[in-house]
Amino acid sequence: MTALLLEAGRTCWRANQANRAAVLIDAAAYFAAVRSALQAATSSIHMLNWAFDPDTRLCPRDEDDAGPEFELGAFLIQLAAERPELKIRILCWKSAVLVSATQHFFPHRARRCFKDTPIQFYLDATVPLGGCHHQKVIVVDGKIAFVGSCDFSPDRWDTPEHMDADPRRRVSGRTAAFHEPRHEVMAIVDGAAAQSLASLFARRWRHAIGEDLTPDKAIEVDAWPDRLEPQFNNVTTGLSRTEPGWRGREEVREIEALHLASIAAARRCIYLENQYLTSPVVGAALAARLADPDGPEVVLVSNQLSPSWFDQMTMDRRRSRIISLLRAADTFGRLRAYVPVTAAGTPVVVHAKLSIMDDDLLHVGSANLNNRSGGFDTECDLTMEIEPADDANRTEVAHCRNQLIAHWLACSVPDVASAVAGAGSVGGGIEHLRAQGYTRLSPLESRPLGPISARFASLHLGDPVGVDDSWKPWKRTRAIRAALAIGLRRAA
């Protein structure tokens, strides 16, 4: 990439600096970092969540291990009791009954957990009918912030090894003994980047609760997690959002605009990890780059099947069509699409939402590559964009991509770096390692659709473009055409 893509008001809300930043791969690392940061908090802890389960264990133990597991609800209550000056505020989406039932009614259990405590916990319903608050953000003392894909739920924790039988993935008191292996990616930042996330929380709080928050007082304590080395230093970041146009509020599509701009600007490699890929706008943008003789390779890591039947009928069917579109456009053989599996062949749940473009841009957040994340739900993504002369941070972007691939294939980061350099491409390096026996990335194939599945896919059920077509699927084709036209103009 040559031109910088973070442009306030178009591809991001705010662009500013982070003195320190790091990427946390999988929830074991994330939960440990969160626990450390919360323990160091002195002024405020602010959380935005799609799901918040107070029974989430931040440090799950094997039966033979000793020590506390730090259940999140009890941990926060203890912090509030020990530090009366510490303000703890939590906004969680007030989910529909059918959704909360699949998550063991976490919103209602959390509300009961914090009743009669100093913790301010609110269920936020300020979204259109059928929409959700999907942002996942934590801000500590207004100085340290986390953002990415991971919610607080007992079925999120996992390590990069994604072992088939890990007793620490037990779901206490639930019907299943263990939850599936799962992949998440979060980012942590400080400085002005963290302050922007603090402002985002304040806006959400004011809109939901009607209360203006005063900025945190200047404090000397550093809540950066112990034993977490920053990967990036003095890096430019952008905070991008999706917000629906609803009740007089203007629609915000910064995340979609940034995806399209970065896909158009990539020269060598587009590396994507995402739960879904159903957006015709993003699909068309990727297909155009694959059809370009001088375009980049595209490497996608996604799910074999979505966890729920409804998503399998809607999101998975649409993804099959997108994969077929990309394969048809892949005249030059630059597409690689994979499903990660464990050593025994069990599919790993990919819940991450990550994009790495060349060695210049690393994008982490809550937004899927589907319609609703582009304009119907609330989303929050953070992007690190590397200045042309910043070789140190550019090296870290490449290292992060190699680290992700190495964790999938269960090999070393140097092995990946050597294979990529030898093949001259990321996809070629992965295929070389697969041929050497590192087979934990399996090809993701499109599935033929029957008449009913094809009809589901054509209507984009459950995946509206925006408020206007949210309960009117017969309007969705027109909405998608309009989004495609806008997307092409933005990409240009």
C-alpha positions as CSV (number, residue, x, y, z in Angstrom):
1,M,0.0,0.0,0.0
2,T,1.2,3.5,-0.7
3,A,-1.6,5.9,0.3
4,L,-2.6,5.9,4.0
5,L,-6.3,4.8,4.3
6,L,-7.3,6.0,7.7
7,E,-9.4,9.1,7.0
8,A,-11.6,10.6,9.8
9,G,-15.2,10.9,8.6
10,R,-14.8,8.3,5.9
11,T,-13.0,5.1,6.9
12,C,-12.7,5.9,10.6
13,W,-14.3,8.0,13.3
14,R,-10.9,9.1,14.8
15,A,-7.3,8.5,13.8
16,N,-4.7,8.9,16.4
17,Q,-1.6,7.4,18.0
18,A,-1.1,4.5,20.4
19,N,2.1,4.6,22.3
20,R,1.8,0.8,22.8
21,A,-0.3,-1.8,21.2
22,A,-0.4,-5.6,21.1
23,V,-2.5,-8.4,19.5
24,L,-3.9,-11.1,21.8
25,I,-4.4,-14.4,20.1
26,D,-7.2,-16.5,21.7
27,A,-9.1,-15.9,24.9
28,A,-6.6,-17.5,27.3
29,A,-4.2,-14.6,26.6
30,Y,-7.0,-12.0,26.5
31,F,-8.6,-13.1,29.8
32,A,-5.2,-13.1,31.5
33,A,-4.5,-9.6,30.3
34,V,-8.0,-8.4,31.3
35,R,-7.5,-9.8,34.8
36,S,-4.2,-8.0,35.2
37,A,-5.6,-4.7,33.9
38,L,-8.7,-4.8,36.1
39,Q,-6.6,-5.6,39.2
40,A,-4.6,-2.4,38.5
41,A,-7.6,-0.2,37.9
42,T,-7.9,2.8,40.2
43,S,-10.5,5.1,38.6
44,S,-12.9,3.3,36.2
45,I,-13.7,0.1,34.4
46,H,-16.0,0.5,31.4
47,M,-17.3,-2.5,29.4
48,L,-19.3,-2.8,26.2
49,N,-20.5,-6.3,25.4
50,W,-22.7,-8.4,23.1
51,A,-22.7,-11.1,25.8
52,F,-21.7,-10.8,29.4
53,D,-21.9,-13.9,31.6
54,P,-20.8,-13.4,35.2
55,D,-19.8,-17.1,35.4
56,T,-17.0,-16.6,32.9
57,R,-13.8,-18.0,34.4
58,L,-10.9,-15.7,33.6
59,C,-8.3,-18.3,34.7
60,P,-9.9,-21.8,34.3
61,R,-8.0,-24.6,36.0
62,D,-7.5,-28.3,35.5
63,E,-8.9,-30.4,38.3
64,D,-5.4,-31.0,39.6
65,D,-4.5,-27.3,39.6
66,A,-4.7,-25.1,42.6
67,G,-5.7,-21.4,42.9
68,P,-8.7,-19.2,42.1
69,E,-10.4,-19.3,38.7
70,F,-11.5,-15.7,39.0
71,E,-15.2,-15.8,37.9
72,L,-15.8,-12.5,36.3
73,G,-18.9,-11.4,38.2
74,A,-17.5,-12.2,41.7
75,F,-14.1,-10.7,40.7
76,L,-15.7,-7.4,39.8
77,I,-17.8,-7.3,42.9
78,Q,-14.7,-7.9,45.0
79,L,-12.9,-5.0,43.2
80,A,-15.8,-2.7,43.8
81,A,-15.9,-3.6,47.5
82,E,-12.2,-3.1,48.0
83,R,-12.0,0.2,46.1
84,P,-15.1,2.3,46.7
85,E,-13.7,5.0,44.5
86,L,-13.6,2.6,41.5
87,K,-16.5,3.2,39.1
88,I,-17.5,0.0,37.2
89,R,-20.0,0.5,34.4
90,I,-21.2,-2.3,32.0
91,L,-23.4,-2.0,29.0
92,C,-24.7,-5.3,27.6
93,W,-27.0,-5.8,24.6
94,K,-30.5,-6.6,25.8
95,S,-30.8,-9.6,23.6
96,A,-34.0,-11.1,22.2
97,V,-35.3,-14.0,24.3
98,L,-34.4,-16.6,21.6
99,V,-30.8,-15.4,21.5
100,S,-30.4,-15.1,25.3
101,A,-31.8,-18.6,25.7
102,T,-29.0,-20.0,23.6
103,Q,-26.5,-18.4,26.0
104,H,-28.3,-19.6,29.2
105,F,-30.0,-16.2,29.7
106,F,-26.8,-14.5,30.5
107,P,-28.2,-10.9,30.6
108,H,-30.7,-11.7,33.3
109,R,-28.2,-13.7,35.4
110,A,-25.7,-10.8,35.2
111,R,-28.4,-8.3,36.3
112,R,-29.1,-10.5,39.3
113,C,-25.4,-10.9,40.0
114,F,-24.8,-7.1,40.3
115,K,-28.1,-6.3,42.1
116,D,-27.4,-4.4,45.4
117,T,-23.7,-3.8,44.4
118,P,-22.0,-0.5,43.4
119,I,-21.5,-1.9,39.9
120,Q,-23.7,-0.2,37.3
121,F,-25.0,-2.9,34.9
122,Y,-27.5,-2.0,32.2
123,L,-29.1,-3.9,29.4
124,D,-29.0,-1.7,26.3
125,A,-31.9,-2.0,23.9
126,T,-31.2,1.2,21.9
127,V,-31.0,-0.6,18.5
128,P,-33.6,-1.3,15.8
129,L,-35.8,-4.3,16.2
130,G,-33.7,-7.3,15.1
131,G,-30.4,-5.5,15.5
132,C,-27.9,-5.9,18.2
133,H,-25.1,-4.1,20.0
134,H,-22.2,-6.2,18.9
135,Q,-19.2,-4.0,20.1
136,K,-16.7,-5.7,22.5
137,V,-14.7,-3.0,24.3
138,I,-13.1,-2.6,27.7
139,V,-11.5,0.7,28.9
140,V,-9.5,0.9,32.1
141,D,-8.9,4.3,33.8
142,G,-9.5,5.9,30.4
143,K,-5.8,4.9,29.6
144,I,-5.8,1.3,28.5
145,A,-8.4,-0.3,26.2
146,F,-9.2,-3.7,24.6
147,V,-11.2,-4.1,21.4
148,G,-11.9,-7.1,19.2
149,S,-14.1,-10.2,18.8
150,C,-14.3,-11.8,22.3
151,D,-17.3,-11.7,24.6
152,F,-17.4,-12.8,28.2
153,S,-19.0,-16.2,28.2
154,P,-17.9,-19.6,29.6
155,D,-17.6,-21.0,26.1
156,R,-15.0,-18.5,24.9
157,W,-11.8,-19.6,26.7
158,D,-9.2,-21.5,24.7
159,T,-5.4,-21.6,24.0
160,P,-3.6,-21.4,20.7
161,E,-3.1,-25.1,20.9
162,H,-6.8,-25.7,20.4
163,M,-6.5,-29.2,22.0
164,D,-9.2,-31.8,21.4
165,A,-9.6,-32.6,25.1
166,D,-8.7,-29.7,27.4
167,P,-10.3,-30.0,30.8
168,R,-10.0,-26.2,31.2
169,R,-12.8,-25.8,28.6
170,R,-15.3,-27.5,30.8
171,V,-18.7,-25.7,31.0
172,S,-19.6,-26.0,34.6
173,G,-23.1,-26.9,35.5
174,R,-24.1,-27.2,31.8
175,T,-25.2,-30.2,29.8
176,A,-22.0,-30.4,27.7
177,A,-18.8,-31.4,29.4
178,F,-16.6,-29.2,27.2
179,H,-17.2,-26.5,24.7
180,E,-15.7,-26.5,21.3
181,P,-12.2,-25.2,20.5
182,R,-12.5,-21.6,19.7
183,H,-10.4,-18.8,18.1
184,E,-10.6,-15.1,19.1
185,V,-8.4,-12.1,18.4
186,M,-8.3,-8.9,20.5
187,A,-6.1,-5.8,20.5
188,I,-4.9,-3.7,23.4
189,V,-3.9,-0.1,23.0
190,D,-3.0,2.9,25.2
191,G,-2.6,6.7,24.7
192,A,-4.9,8.6,22.4
193,A,-6.3,5.4,20.9
194,A,-7.5,4.3,24.3
195,Q,-9.0,7.7,24.9
196,S,-11.0,7.4,21.7
197,L,-12.5,4.1,22.9
198,A,-13.3,5.8,26.2
199,S,-15.2,8.5,24.2
200,L,-17.1,5.7,22.4
201,F,-18.2,4.2,25.7
202,A,-19.2,7.6,27.0
203,R,-21.4,8.2,23.8
204,R,-23.0,4.8,24.2
205,W,-23.6,5.4,27.9
206,R,-25.2,8.7,27.3
207,H,-27.4,7.4,24.6
208,A,-28.5,4.4,26.7
209,I,-28.6,5.8,30.2
210,G,-28.9,9.6,29.6
211,E,-25.9,10.3,31.8
212,D,-22.9,12.3,30.8
213,L,-19.6,10.9,32.1
214,T,-16.8,13.1,33.4
215,P,-13.3,12.2,32.1
216,D,-11.1,10.2,34.4
217,K,-8.8,12.2,36.6
218,A,-5.1,12.1,35.7
219,I,-3.5,9.1,37.4
220,E,0.1,7.8,37.6
221,V,-0.8,4.1,37.9
222,D,-0.3,2.2,34.6
223,A,-2.9,-0.6,34.1
224,W,-1.0,-2.1,31.1
225,P,-1.0,-5.9,31.9
226,D,1.9,-7.4,33.7
227,R,4.2,-9.6,31.5
228,L,2.6,-8.4,28.3
229,E,5.2,-6.9,26.0
230,P,3.9,-4.3,23.5
231,Q,4.3,-5.5,19.9
232,F,3.8,-2.1,18.3
233,N,5.2,1.3,19.5
234,N,4.0,4.8,18.4
235,V,1.7,3.4,15.8
236,T,-1.1,5.2,14.0
237,T,-4.5,3.7,14.8
238,G,-8.1,4.3,13.5
239,L,-11.3,3.6,15.4
240,S,-14.0,2.6,12.9
241,R,-17.7,2.0,13.6
242,T,-21.0,0.7,12.2
243,E,-24.2,2.4,13.5
244,P,-27.7,2.0,12.1
245,G,-29.6,5.0,10.8
246,W,-32.4,4.9,13.4
247,R,-34.5,7.4,15.4
248,G,-32.9,10.5,13.9
249,R,-29.3,9.1,14.2
250,E,-27.2,9.1,11.1
251,E,-26.1,5.8,9.6
252,V,-22.4,5.1,10.0
253,R,-20.6,2.7,7.7
254,E,-16.9,3.4,8.4
255,I,-16.0,-0.2,8.8
256,E,-17.4,-1.2,5.4
257,A,-15.7,1.8,3.8
258,L,-12.3,0.8,5.3
259,H,-12.7,-2.8,4.2
260,L,-13.3,-1.7,0.7
261,A,-10.5,0.8,0.6
262,S,-8.0,-1.6,2.1
263,I,-9.0,-4.4,-0.3
264,A,-8.6,-2.0,-3.3
265,A,-5.2,-0.8,-2.0
266,A,-3.6,-4.2,-1.2
267,R,-0.8,-5.1,-3.5
268,R,0.5,-8.5,-2.3
269,C,-1.7,-10.3,0.2
270,I,-5.1,-10.0,1.8
271,Y,-5.3,-12.2,4.9
272,L,-8.7,-12.6,6.5
273,E,-10.0,-14.4,9.5
274,N,-13.7,-14.1,9.9
275,Q,-16.8,-15.9,11.3
276,Y,-18.8,-15.0,8.2
277,L,-18.3,-14.0,4.6
278,T,-21.7,-13.2,3.2
279,S,-21.5,-9.5,2.1
280,P,-22.0,-9.2,-1.7
281,V,-20.1,-5.8,-1.4
282,V,-17.0,-7.4,0.1
283,G,-17.3,-10.4,-2.1
284,A,-17.4,-8.3,-5.2
285,A,-14.4,-6.3,-4.0
286,L,-12.4,-9.4,-3.4
287,A,-13.4,-11.0,-6.7
288,A,-12.3,-7.8,-8.6
289,R,-8.8,-8.1,-7.0
290,L,-8.5,-11.8,-7.9
291,A,-9.5,-11.1,-11.5
292,D,-6.8,-8.3,-11.7
293,P,-3.6,-9.7,-13.3
294,D,-1.6,-7.6,-10.8
295,G,-3.8,-8.2,-7.8
296,P,-2.9,-9.7,-4.4
297,E,-3.5,-13.2,-3.2
298,V,-6.4,-13.7,-0.9
299,V,-6.1,-16.1,2.1
300,L,-9.3,-16.7,4.1
301,V,-9.7,-18.7,7.3
302,S,-13.3,-19.3,8.4
303,N,-15.7,-21.9,9.8
304,Q,-16.7,-25.2,8.4
305,L,-20.3,-24.7,9.8
306,S,-21.9,-22.1,11.9
307,P,-22.9,-23.2,15.5
308,S,-26.6,-22.6,15.0
309,W,-29.1,-24.2,12.5
310,F,-30.4,-20.7,11.5
311,D,-26.9,-19.4,10.7
312,Q,-26.2,-22.6,8.7
313,M,-29.3,-22.0,6.6
314,T,-28.5,-18.3,6.1
315,M,-24.9,-17.3,6.6
316,D,-23.3,-20.6,5.5
317,R,-25.4,-20.8,2.4
318,R,-24.5,-17.2,1.4
319,R,-20.8,-17.9,2.1
320,S,-21.0,-20.8,-0.3
321,R,-22.2,-18.5,-3.0
322,I,-19.4,-16.0,-2.2
323,I,-16.7,-18.7,-2.3
324,S,-18.1,-19.9,-5.7
325,L,-17.9,-16.3,-6.9
326,L,-14.3,-15.9,-5.7
327,R,-13.3,-19.2,-7.3
328,A,-14.8,-18.2,-10.6
329,A,-12.9,-14.9,-10.5
330,D,-9.6,-16.6,-9.5
331,T,-8.2,-16.8,-13.0
332,F,-4.6,-16.6,-11.7
333,G,-4.8,-19.1,-8.8
334,R,-4.3,-16.7,-5.9
335,L,-7.2,-17.7,-3.7
336,R,-6.8,-19.9,-0.6
337,A,-9.7,-20.6,1.7
338,Y,-9.3,-22.8,4.8
339,V,-11.1,-24.4,7.7
340,P,-9.0,-24.8,10.9
341,V,-9.2,-28.2,12.6
342,T,-7.7,-29.8,15.7
343,A,-5.1,-32.6,15.7
344,A,-8.1,-35.1,15.6
345,G,-9.8,-33.2,12.8
346,T,-12.5,-31.3,14.9
347,P,-13.3,-28.0,13.3
348,V,-12.2,-24.9,15.4
349,V,-14.9,-22.2,15.8
350,V,-13.5,-19.1,14.1
351,H,-15.0,-16.1,15.9
352,A,-12.2,-13.7,15.1
353,K,-12.7,-10.7,12.9
354,L,-9.3,-9.8,11.6
355,S,-7.8,-8.5,8.4
356,I,-4.1,-8.0,7.5
357,M,-3.3,-6.2,4.3
358,D,0.3,-6.7,3.0
359,D,2.5,-5.7,5.9
360,D,1.0,-2.3,6.2
361,L,-2.4,-2.6,7.9
362,L,-3.8,-4.8,10.7
363,H,-7.5,-4.6,11.4
364,V,-9.1,-6.2,14.5
365,G,-12.7,-5.8,15.8
366,S,-16.2,-7.0,16.2
367,A,-17.5,-6.7,12.7
368,N,-18.1,-9.7,10.5
369,L,-17.9,-9.6,6.7
370,N,-21.7,-9.8,6.4
371,N,-24.4,-7.3,5.5
372,R,-25.6,-6.5,9.1
373,S,-22.1,-5.7,10.3
374,G,-21.9,-3.1,7.6
375,G,-24.9,-1.1,8.5
376,F,-27.5,-2.7,10.8
377,D,-25.7,-3.6,14.1
378,T,-23.4,-1.5,16.2
379,E,-19.8,-2.5,15.6
380,C,-16.3,-1.2,16.7
381,D,-13.0,-2.1,14.9
382,L,-9.5,-0.8,15.5
383,T,-6.9,-0.6,12.7
384,M,-3.2,-0.1,13.0
385,E,-1.8,1.4,9.8
386,I,1.9,1.5,9.4
387,E,3.7,4.6,8.1
388,P,5.9,4.0,5.0
389,A,9.2,4.5,6.8
390,D,8.2,2.5,9.9
391,D,10.1,-0.7,9.3
392,A,9.9,-1.9,13.0
393,N,6.1,-1.9,13.1
394,R,5.8,-3.3,9.6
395,T,7.9,-6.3,10.7
396,E,5.5,-6.8,13.6
397,V,2.5,-6.9,11.2
398,A,4.2,-9.7,9.2
399,H,5.2,-11.5,12.4
400,C,1.6,-11.3,13.7
401,R,0.3,-12.9,10.4
402,N,3.0,-15.6,10.6
403,Q,2.1,-16.2,14.3
404,L,-1.5,-16.7,13.4
405,I,-0.7,-19.2,10.6
406,A,1.8,-21.0,12.8
407,H,-0.8,-21.4,15.5
408,W,-3.2,-22.9,13.0
409,L,-0.7,-25.3,11.5
410,A,0.9,-26.2,14.9
411,C,4.4,-25.3,13.7
412,S,6.8,-22.6,14.6
413,V,6.8,-19.0,13.5
414,P,10.2,-19.3,11.8
415,D,8.9,-22.3,9.9
416,V,6.1,-20.1,8.5
417,A,8.4,-17.2,7.7
418,S,10.8,-19.5,5.9
419,A,8.0,-21.2,3.9
420,V,6.4,-17.9,2.9
421,A,9.8,-16.5,1.8
422,G,10.6,-19.6,-0.1
423,A,7.2,-19.8,-1.9
424,G,7.1,-16.0,-2.5
425,S,3.5,-15.9,-1.2
426,V,1.5,-16.5,2.0
427,G,-0.8,-19.0,0.4
428,G,2.1,-20.8,-1.3
429,G,3.9,-21.0,2.1
430,I,0.8,-22.5,3.7
431,E,0.5,-25.1,0.9
432,H,4.2,-26.0,1.2
433,L,3.8,-26.6,5.0
434,R,0.6,-28.6,4.4
435,A,2.5,-30.8,2.0
436,Q,5.1,-31.3,4.8
437,G,2.4,-32.8,7.0
438,Y,1.1,-29.6,8.8
439,T,-2.5,-30.3,7.8
440,R,-4.5,-28.4,10.4
441,L,-5.8,-26.0,7.8
442,S,-8.2,-27.9,5.5
443,P,-9.6,-26.5,2.2
444,L,-12.9,-24.7,2.6
445,E,-15.1,-25.7,-0.3
446,S,-18.4,-24.2,-1.5
447,R,-21.4,-26.4,-1.1
448,P,-24.0,-27.0,-3.8
449,L,-27.4,-25.5,-2.8
450,G,-30.7,-27.1,-3.2
451,P,-33.8,-25.1,-4.1
452,I,-34.8,-24.2,-0.5
453,S,-31.2,-23.4,0.5
454,A,-30.8,-21.3,-2.7
455,R,-33.9,-19.4,-1.8
456,F,-32.7,-18.7,1.7
457,A,-29.4,-17.5,0.3
458,S,-31.0,-15.2,-2.3
459,L,-33.1,-13.5,0.4
460,H,-30.2,-12.9,2.8
461,L,-32.5,-13.9,5.7
462,G,-31.2,-12.7,9.0
463,D,-28.6,-10.5,7.3
464,P,-30.2,-7.1,6.4
465,V,-28.2,-4.3,4.8
466,G,-29.8,-1.7,7.0
467,V,-32.9,-0.5,8.8
468,D,-35.0,-0.1,5.7
469,D,-34.8,-3.7,4.6
470,S,-34.5,-5.3,8.1
471,W,-38.0,-6.9,8.1
472,K,-38.6,-6.6,4.4
473,P,-36.5,-9.2,2.6
474,W,-38.3,-8.4,-0.6
475,K,-36.5,-5.0,-0.5
476,R,-33.1,-6.6,0.1
477,T,-32.1,-7.1,-3.5
478,R,-32.6,-3.4,-4.1
479,A,-30.7,-2.5,-0.9
480,I,-27.8,-4.8,-1.9
481,R,-27.6,-3.2,-5.4
482,A,-27.5,0.2,-3.8
483,A,-24.8,-0.9,-1.4
484,L,-22.8,-2.4,-4.3
485,A,-23.0,0.9,-6.2
486,I,-21.9,2.9,-3.2
487,G,-19.2,0.4,-2.4
488,L,-17.8,0.7,-5.9
489,R,-17.7,4.5,-5.7
490,R,-16.0,4.3,-2.3
491,A,-13.4,1.8,-3.5
492,A,-12.7,4.1,-6.5
